[in-house]
Amino acid sequence: PRCLGAGHGGGAGRADQTPAPHPRERRQLLDEALPYIDLVFANEEEAFEFSGKSNRNDAFDILNNAVPNVVLTLGADGARASIDNQAAEVPAFRTTPIDTNGAGDAFAAGILFGLESGLTLSGSLCGANYLAMKLVGQPGARLSGAVVDLWREAFSFT
């Protein structure tokens, strides 16, 4: 994405989500934006592309040295994060995926909600994994059921 404006450490930012046509161009755009980035959510594939590494620990370390806060989703293996100099890794909830559309968004919403609600990093990751698990176990990119009940369920595991 092309960064149009960002507020490092406070102000709103926005991005143009038009994908760059080539990995080199994506990397160049990301390198230009790095000084303005406070938090990165990435899956393993994205972390591997950014870091040039094929080992998840090496890729995480490179991301974590590039930006202050990193959240890495590990698919069926869970998630790992370093936020405000705290580190955590949690396993995934087991499920049979039906549709993965929206899983990353549900996960990101879950961790941000957990952190803003005062949960620990581990608790926030656990709740976020739960929401993502619920989403991939159903068709469609929106959680079915009363969202407030799903939030309560998700964070009851923390």
C-alpha positions in Angstrom: 0.0 0.0 0.0 1.1 3.5 -0.7 1.2 5.6 2.5 -0.6 8.9 2.0 -0.3 10.2 5.5 0.5 8.8 8.9 0.8 10.0 12.4 3.7 8.2 14.1 2.9 8.1 17.8 -0.5 9.7 17.5 -2.5 11.2 14.6 -4.5 9.4 12.1 -3.1 7.7 9.1 -4.5 6.4 5.8 -3.3 4.3 3.0 -4.1 3.6 -0.6 -4.7 -0.2 -0.8 -3.8 -0.4 -4.5 -1.3 -3.3 -4.6 2.1 -2.7 -6.1 2.7 -4.9 -9.1 6.0 -6.3 -8.1 7.5 -7.5 -4.8 10.5 -5.1 -5.3 8.2 -2.2 -5.6 6.2 -3.3 -2.6 9.4 -3.6 -0.6 10.5 -0.1 -1.7 7.2 1.4 -0.7 7.3 -0.4 2.7 10.9 0.8 3.4 9.8 4.4 2.7 6.8 4.0 5.1 8.7 2.3 7.9 9.6 5.5 9.9 5.9 6.2 10.2 4.7 2.7 11.2 4.0 2.0 14.9 2.3 -1.4 14.5 2.5 -4.2 11.8 0.1 -7.1 11.5 1.5 -9.8 9.2 0.9 -13.4 8.4 3.9 -15.7 7.8 3.9 -15.2 4.0 4.0 -11.4 4.4 6.7 -11.7 7.0 8.8 -13.9 4.8 8.4 -11.6 1.8 9.4 -8.5 3.9 12.3 -10.2 5.7 13.7 -12.3 2.8 13.8 -15.2 5.3 12.0 -18.5 5.3 12.2 -19.1 9.0 9.4 -17.6 11.1 11.6 -16.7 14.0 14.1 -14.9 11.8 11.3 -13.1 9.9 9.7 -12.0 13.2 13.0 -10.7 14.5 13.6 -8.6 11.4 10.1 -7.2 11.5 10.4 -6.5 15.2 13.7 -4.6 14.6 12.1 -2.6 11.9 9.0 -1.4 13.7 8.2 -0.9 17.4 5.2 -3.3 17.6 4.6 -6.5 15.6 1.8 -9.1 15.5 2.5 -12.2 13.4 -0.2 -14.7 12.7 1.0 -18.3 12.4 -2.1 -20.0 10.9 -2.9 -23.3 12.7 0.1 -22.6 15.0 -1.5 -19.5 16.6 0.1 -16.1 16.9 3.1 -14.2 18.2 3.5 -10.6 19.1 5.8 -8.0 20.6 4.0 -4.9 21.7 5.3 -2.2 24.1 8.4 -4.4 24.8 6.2 -7.3 25.9 6.3 -10.5 24.0 3.8 -13.4 23.8 3.0 -16.4 21.7 -0.3 -18.4 22.0 -1.6 -21.5 20.2 -4.5 -21.5 17.8 -7.9 -22.9 18.6 -8.5 -26.0 16.5 -11.2 -25.8 13.9 -11.9 -27.1 10.4 -11.7 -24.0 8.2 -14.6 -23.4 5.9 -13.9 -19.8 4.7 -10.8 -17.8 5.7 -12.1 -14.5 4.3 -12.0 -11.8 7.0 -10.0 -13.9 9.5 -7.2 -11.4 9.6 -9.6 -8.5 10.2 -11.4 -10.4 13.0 -8.0 -11.2 14.5 -6.8 -7.6 14.3 -10.0 -6.3 15.8 -9.8 -8.8 18.6 -6.3 -8.0 19.6 -6.9 -4.3 19.5 -10.1 -4.6 21.5 -8.3 -6.8 24.1 -5.4 -4.4 24.5 -7.7 -1.3 24.7 -9.8 -3.1 27.3 -6.8 -3.6 29.5 -6.1 -7.3 28.8 -2.6 -8.6 28.8 -0.9 -9.2 25.4 -1.3 -13.0 25.9 -5.0 -12.6 26.7 -5.5 -10.3 23.7 -3.8 -12.8 21.4 -5.9 -15.6 22.8 -9.2 -13.7 22.4 -8.2 -12.6 18.9 -7.4 -16.3 17.9 -10.8 -17.3 19.3 -12.6 -14.7 17.1 -10.6 -15.7 14.0 -11.4 -19.4 14.7 -15.1 -18.7 15.0 -15.0 -16.8 11.7 -13.1 -19.4 9.6 -15.5 -22.1 10.9 -18.4 -20.5 9.0 -19.1 -19.3 5.5 -18.6 -15.6 4.8 -16.5 -12.8 6.2 -18.8 -11.6 9.0 -19.2 -13.3 12.3 -22.7 -14.8 12.7 -24.5 -14.5 16.0 -24.6 -11.6 18.5 -21.2 -9.9 18.3 -21.3 -8.9 22.0 -21.8 -12.6 23.0 -18.8 -13.6 20.8 -16.7 -10.9 22.4 -17.6 -12.3 25.9 -16.9 -15.8 24.8 -13.6 -14.9 23.1 -12.2 -13.1 26.2 -13.5 -15.6 28.7 -10.5 -17.8 27.7 -8.0 -15.1 28.8 
